[in-house]
Amino acid sequence: MKYRYAGALVLALLWAAATPAIAASEDTATLDPNWPCEQIKIEHMSLATFWGGPPLGTFLADWQHYPAAAALAQRLVQRRVPIAEANAEIKAFAAQAGKDSQAQLLALMGGLFSLLDRERFEVVQGLDRFGARQKTYAAQIRDEITALHDAQDAARPDPKQVDTLSSKVFWDTRVFSDRRDMMSYACFVPDAIEHRLYQLAGTIANLLP
């Protein structure tokens, strides 16, 4: 009886761990069955969502041709740089650029958008791979539970085998749950990148002559 109880317990734990992940991806499953987040999966950002200033034109592709703007863009995309500090650096950059400030600021915006869009895309791809691994891991645990139930239902259950299988299912389910919790935080990284771009873009737009 205690072996059957152990099997029911780990099965309940697995279901509790897996259910939020399944619910989170339910709306987007038809688009990408591996996507693990509640947010709709969008691989690339739309410039129009963040920029209402003058058209960037060739600055989106040529921003690296402006060394000072490119260097600043590569610094400001780093989330370890506080937004207040980043905004101050943009204002100082615009003042130093003088009469060339519009071109320099547009190049900076082109660089920020290009770099942050690439970073966000890589994060989204990583989340997709993580979701695929979680699905594979969940399938593995379901197989382990089946093996545990088979061992429990044997004509003469082997207590050592049942304990071994119970322990394996329990710990694998624990790992699955911990990974799910980590994933819930990681799912907000694309949002954080978007928010940073929105704030920096607003500062640039307000400084344009």
N, C-alpha and C positions, 0 to 999 in steps of 0.2 A: 504494500500500500504506500509506503513512504517513497518508493521509486516512482510510482505513478504521480504522486504529489509533486515530486521534484520536476518531472517532465512538464506537468501543467504549469508550474511556476515559471520555468524558463520560457515556455511558450508565451505566457502572458507578458513576460518582460520583453520578449522580442516584439510582440504586437504593439506594446506601449511605445517601444523605441521607434518602430517603423511607421506607425500610423501618421504622426505629424509630417514625416518626410513625404509620404504618399499623398496626403492631403495638400501639402504645399505645392506639389508638382502637378496636381490634377488638372488645373486649368490650361497648362502649357504642354501636357503630355502628348497631345496630338501633333504639336509642332516639334518637340524634341523630348523624347521619352527619358532622356538622361538629365534634363534640367532640374536641379534640386531646389530652386528658390521660389518663393511666392511671387516675386517680381516677374513681370513679363520679360522674357529673354529678348533683348535687343543688342545685337552684336556691335553696332557702330552708332555713335551719337550723330545727331543732326545739327549742323552749324547754326541753322536758323533758330533753333531752340535757345541758343545761348548768346547770339550776337545780333544786335539790332543796329549796329553802326554801319559805316560805309562798306561797300562790297570789298571783300578781301582779295578777289581776283587772283593774280599770280602769287600773292603772298602765301597762300596755302602750300604751294609747291616750292617756292623760292625763299622761304624764311631763313634757311641756312646760309643764304648769300649775304645776310646781314649779321656779321659775327657778334656784335654786342647784343643784339636782340636774341640771337640764338643761344648765347651763353646764359642770358637771364632767363629765357624760357626753360632751359634745362635745369636751372636751379629752382625756379618757382614751381615746377610740377612736383617737386618732392614734398610729400605731405608733412615731413618733419619741420618744414619752414612754416611758421604760423602765418595765418592769413593777414594779420595786422602788419607783420614784418614784410610780407610779400607786397602788400599794397603800398607800403612806404617805399620799397625798392622800385616799384613801377613809377611812382611819382617822381622819384629822384632821377630815374632813367629818362623820363619825358623831359624834365627840366634840362638835363645835360644835353639832350639831343637837339635842343634849340629849334631852328627853322626846319630841321629834318624830322621833327618829332612825329608827324603823321605817318610817314613811311616806316619809321622805326617801331611805332606802336602797332601798326598793322602787321608788320613782320613778327612782332612779339606775339600778337594774337594768333597769327597763323601757326607759329611754333607751339604755343600752348595747346591749341586745339589738336594739332597733329600728334603731339607727344601724349597728351592725356587720352585721346581717342585710342591710340595704340596700346597704352597701358591698360585701359578699360577692356579693350578687346582681349588682351592676354588674360586678364582676370576672369572674364566670362568663359573663355576656353578652358581655363583651369577648373572652374566650377563645374563645367560640363563633364570634364574627365573625372572629377571627384564624384559627381552623381552616378556616373557609370560604374565606378568602383564600389560605391555603396550598394547599387543594385546587385552586383556580382556577389558582394559579401552577404547580402540578405539571402540570396539564393543558396549560398553555401550553408548558412545557419539553418535554413529550412530543411536542407538535406541532413544536417546533423540532428535536428529534432526528429526527423523521420527515423533515422538510425537509432536514436534513443528510444523511441516508442517501440520499434521492432525488438530492441533488446529487452525492454520491459515486458513485452507481450510474449516473449519466448516461453516455451513449456517449462523450462527451468532457468529463470533469469540468473545471469552471472552478476552478483552484486558488484564486483570490481569493475566489470565492463560498464554497468549502468552508472556507477559513480564517476568513472572516467568521462563518459559521454555527457553526463549532467554537468560536470565541471567545465568541459569544453564549450558546451552551449552557453552556459552562464557567462563565462568570460568573453567569448566572442560577441555575445549580445551586449555586454558592457562596453566593449570597444566600439561596436556599431553605434551605440547610443552616444558615447563621447564624441565620436566623429560627427554625428548628426548635430550635436550642440555646437561644435566648432564651425560647421557649415552654416548654421544660422547666423553667426557673426560675419562670416566671409561673404554672405549674400548681400550685405550692406556696403561692401567695398565699392561696387560700381556706382552706387548712389553718392558715396563720399567723393568720388572722383568728379561726378557731374556737379555736385555742389561747389567744389573748389573751382572748377572751370567757370561756373556761373558768377561767382564772386569776383574772380580775377578779370573776367570779360567786362563786368560792370565798371570796374575801376578804370580799365583801359578806355572804354567808351566815353566816360566822363572827362577824360583828359585830352581827347582829340580836339584839335583847334577848330 
